[in-house]
């Protein structure tokens, strides 16, 4: 099922070349006002429901904290910086950096791209890789930049990954 959702990109699809850098900031909370309003209403309603059901305001505050932490990638902005050395992500003041040699493949989606440390599609991709969101209008630039820095994925690797049966360990 995972294999139908992703399409690998070959390194030859590179409009930018290997030089330069790309910086952008993504803040999903500011992108869609209705979705953001709905999120705020759900969080407040849930906290109110916990308070009215239990009668204890402390649980409502704990619930609020859990919901905000769970939705942190949506609520708080993330900054991305890609250059010839690798990818730096800054989220809630924490910087993480990974060099291009750590990534073996990438899979573009509608609103972002998944960077994988595996050459073949595996069930561990979502746990070991990184998902970076596109900003408005930079999808083509990001995919091209990634194509110039992450080695090609061979079609044979994709076919082998599709044919492997799931292990029942």
C-alpha positions as CSV (number, residue, x, y, z in Angstrom):
1,X,0.0,0.0,0.0
2,X,2.9,2.4,0.8
3,X,4.3,1.9,-2.7
4,X,1.3,3.4,-4.5
5,X,1.5,6.6,-2.5
6,X,5.1,7.6,-3.4
7,X,7.0,8.2,-6.6
8,X,10.8,8.4,-6.5
9,X,12.5,11.3,-8.2
10,X,15.6,10.9,-10.2
11,X,18.6,13.1,-9.7
12,X,18.5,14.3,-13.3
13,X,15.4,16.5,-12.5
14,X,17.5,19.4,-11.3
15,X,16.8,22.9,-12.4
16,X,19.2,24.6,-10.0
17,X,22.4,22.6,-10.2
18,X,24.5,21.7,-7.2
19,X,25.5,25.2,-6.1
20,X,23.6,27.6,-3.9
21,X,21.2,27.3,-1.0
22,X,17.5,27.4,-0.2
23,X,16.0,28.8,2.9
24,X,12.3,28.9,3.8
25,X,9.9,29.0,6.7
26,X,6.7,27.0,7.0
27,X,3.9,27.9,9.4
28,X,0.8,25.8,8.7
29,X,-1.3,27.6,11.3
30,X,-1.2,30.8,9.1
31,X,-1.9,29.0,5.8
32,X,-5.5,28.1,6.3
33,X,-7.7,30.3,8.6
34,X,-10.7,27.9,8.7
35,X,-8.6,24.9,9.5
36,X,-6.7,26.8,12.2
37,X,-9.9,28.1,13.7
38,X,-11.3,24.6,13.8
39,X,-8.2,23.4,15.6
40,X,-8.5,26.1,18.2
41,X,-12.2,25.3,18.7
42,X,-11.5,21.6,19.1
43,X,-8.7,22.2,21.6
44,X,-10.8,24.5,23.7
45,X,-13.9,22.3,23.5
46,X,-11.9,19.2,24.5
47,X,-10.3,21.0,27.5
48,X,-13.8,22.3,28.5
49,X,-15.2,18.8,28.2
50,X,-12.4,17.3,30.4
51,X,-13.0,20.1,33.0
52,X,-16.8,19.6,33.0
53,X,-16.6,15.8,33.1
54,X,-14.0,15.6,35.8
55,X,-14.6,18.9,37.7
56,X,-10.8,19.2,38.0
57,X,-9.2,22.1,36.2
58,X,-5.7,20.6,36.5
59,X,-6.7,17.8,34.1
60,X,-8.0,20.3,31.6
61,X,-4.7,22.1,31.7
62,X,-2.8,18.8,31.3
63,X,-5.1,18.0,28.3
64,X,-4.4,21.4,26.8
65,X,-0.6,20.9,27.1
66,X,-0.9,17.4,25.5
67,X,-3.0,18.7,22.6
68,X,-0.7,21.6,21.9
69,X,2.4,19.3,22.0
70,X,0.7,16.8,19.7
71,X,-0.2,19.6,17.2
72,X,3.2,21.5,17.6
73,X,4.3,21.0,14.0
74,X,1.1,22.6,12.9
75,X,1.0,25.4,15.5
76,X,4.6,26.5,15.6
77,X,6.8,27.6,12.6
78,X,9.6,25.5,11.2
79,X,12.6,26.9,9.3
80,X,14.5,24.9,6.7
81,X,18.0,25.6,5.2
82,X,19.5,23.4,2.5
83,X,23.0,23.9,1.1
84,X,25.7,21.8,-0.4
85,X,26.5,20.1,2.9
86,X,23.0,19.0,4.0
87,X,19.7,19.9,5.5
88,X,19.2,22.0,8.7
89,X,15.8,22.1,10.4
90,X,15.0,24.6,13.1
91,X,11.9,23.8,15.2
92,X,11.1,25.4,18.5
93,X,14.6,26.7,18.7
94,X,16.2,23.3,18.3
95,X,18.5,22.9,15.3
96,X,19.0,19.6,13.7
97,X,21.4,19.0,10.8
98,X,21.9,15.9,8.6
99,X,24.4,15.7,5.7
100,X,23.3,14.6,2.3
101,X,25.3,11.3,2.7
102,X,22.7,10.2,5.3
103,X,19.8,10.3,2.8
104,X,19.5,7.7,0.1
105,X,16.1,8.6,-1.5
106,X,13.3,11.1,-1.4
107,X,9.6,10.9,-2.2
108,X,7.7,14.1,-3.1
109,X,4.1,14.5,-1.8
110,X,1.5,17.2,-2.4
111,X,2.7,19.5,0.5
112,X,6.2,18.2,1.2
113,X,8.9,15.7,0.6
114,X,10.0,12.7,2.6
115,X,13.7,12.1,2.9
116,X,14.7,8.5,3.5
117,X,17.9,7.0,4.8
118,X,17.0,3.8,2.9
119,X,17.6,3.2,-0.8
120,X,14.5,1.0,-1.0
121,X,11.0,1.6,0.3
122,X,10.6,0.1,3.8
123,X,8.1,0.3,6.6
124,X,10.7,2.1,8.7
125,X,10.8,5.1,6.3
126,X,8.3,7.1,8.4
127,X,10.3,6.5,11.6
128,X,13.8,7.0,10.3
129,X,13.4,9.7,7.6
130,X,12.5,13.4,7.7
131,X,9.5,15.0,6.2
132,X,10.0,18.6,5.1
133,X,7.0,20.8,4.0
134,X,7.1,23.0,1.0
135,X,6.5,26.7,1.1
136,X,4.2,28.3,-1.4
137,X,5.9,28.2,-4.8
138,X,9.1,26.5,-3.8
139,X,8.2,22.8,-4.6
140,X,10.1,22.7,-7.9
141,X,13.2,24.3,-6.4
142,X,13.3,22.0,-3.4
143,X,12.8,18.9,-5.5
144,X,15.5,20.0,-7.9
145,X,17.9,20.8,-5.1
146,X,17.3,17.4,-3.5
147,X,17.8,15.7,-6.9
148,X,21.2,17.3,-7.2
149,X,22.4,16.2,-3.7
150,X,20.8,12.8,-3.1
151,X,22.0,9.9,-5.2
152,X,19.8,8.4,-7.9
153,X,17.3,5.7,-7.0
154,X,17.5,2.8,-9.3
155,X,14.2,1.5,-10.7
156,X,15.3,-2.0,-9.9
157,X,15.5,-1.1,-6.2
158,X,11.9,0.1,-6.3
159,X,10.7,-3.1,-8.1
160,X,12.6,-5.4,-5.6
161,X,11.0,-3.5,-2.6
162,X,7.6,-4.0,-4.1
163,X,8.1,-7.7,-4.6
164,X,9.4,-8.5,-1.1
165,X,6.8,-10.1,1.2
166,X,6.1,-8.6,4.6
167,X,8.0,-10.4,7.4
168,X,6.0,-11.6,10.4
169,X,8.6,-11.1,13.1
